[in-house]
Amino acid sequence: MTELFTDDEVIMIVTRLNRQQLGRYVEADLVRPLSAEEGIFFRKVDIARLELLCDLAQDLDLDEGAVGIVISLVDQLHGARRELVMLTEVIQTLPTDLQSRIGAALQQA
């Protein structure tokens, strides 16, 4: 079961975050809480992302535009990593001789 947190709980957990920043991050689609009839709820991954956003904004003194660019690049890297993992898993299902040929071709590239 996924543990969900209210905005009040998130602000207590992410101590460097205030309600206005949280609202701006949600509005800018930098964090995507779950919506329900009872309100919005954040997951643990959202909390980790908010910690990263605070690091970028406060520790590195990046403005919101720069934070958006950096987080977009981080998202792209995570997406590329997922695709690489999937590709590796598919290659592992192929016959050994084909795996060897793919490995040899990659070494030559």
Secondary structure, 3 states (H helix, E strand, C coil): CCCCECHHHHHHHCCCCCHHHHHHHHHCCCCCCEEECCEEEECHHHHHHHHHHHHHHHHCCCCHHHHHHHHHHHHHHHHHHHHHHHHHHHHHCCCHHHHHHHHHHHHHC
